[in-house]
Amino acid sequence: MVVLLFAVLIYGLIRVIERRGVAPRPRGPRPAQRPEPRVTGPDDDPDFLRDLDRKRRQPPDPEDRPD
């Protein structure tokens, strides 16, 4: 009997706290957390690496330099 009375008392206390807004529960879906954007350097860019490799294999002609 004492356990039942204690359970009813706790339940009533929780209901009062929820209605008063002292400890509001979040309602509805949780907001989606977007992952933070990763900072990538030029060494992660395949186009940049391909261009570096091309420049390394074919050095510029000295005759193509602007005067």
RAMOPE-V866026 format. One record per helix or strand of 3 or more residues. SS is the DSSP state (alpha for helix, beta for strand). FROM is the first residue (numbers start at 1). TO is the last residue. If there is no record, write none. Layout:
<<SS	FROM	TO> <SS	FROM	TO>>
This chain:
<<alpha	2	20> <alpha	42	44> <alpha	46	57> <alpha	62	64>>
